[in-house]
């Protein structure tokens, strides 16, 4: 009977450990599962979180210009800079300075980091964030209706933004070849439940 009881206890421990019912302080995956409604992606030491476009109220006609929300965290030891955000068939105007010192957060708060215009219908919108050191990272950005917990967000970005080149354009609007990335190019999908 003692062997049977010992096997039952060991079986219970094995099953519990395999189902994630334990709490491990060294489990890095629990730190990298953002709980938000937007898209999330990382490239090198930069983490782009909760990226989404804010649309109008439910049932309203589509706006020609949509606020772009995102939080960008530099988790590295070297400074970097957001140089632009591009989307096919549209343009993005950044409204925040793109400087990202080590440990710095860009875009935290209730104001968008910029606006996107010329986007076609449909969801999600493919956007490419370009950083001076980390390179380019592509993310599929969902559109969110201005309802529920999105109603308190300020739809207008801070003033003083500059247009960010669209794919294949320079800031002057002249077509140019799209440069190859200076770093890895990663893709991400919107987080589940968003």
Secondary structure, DSSP 4 states (H G I P E B T S, - for coil): -HHHHHHHHHHHHHHHHHTT-S--TT-GGGTS---SSSEEEEETTEEEEEEEEE--STTPPPPSEEEEEEEEEE-SSS-EEEEEEEETTSEEEE-S--EE-TT-EES-SSB-SEEEES--SSS-EEEEEEETTTEEEEEEEEEE-S-GGGTTSBSSPPS--EEEPPTTB-TTS-B-PPPPPSS---EE-BPTT-
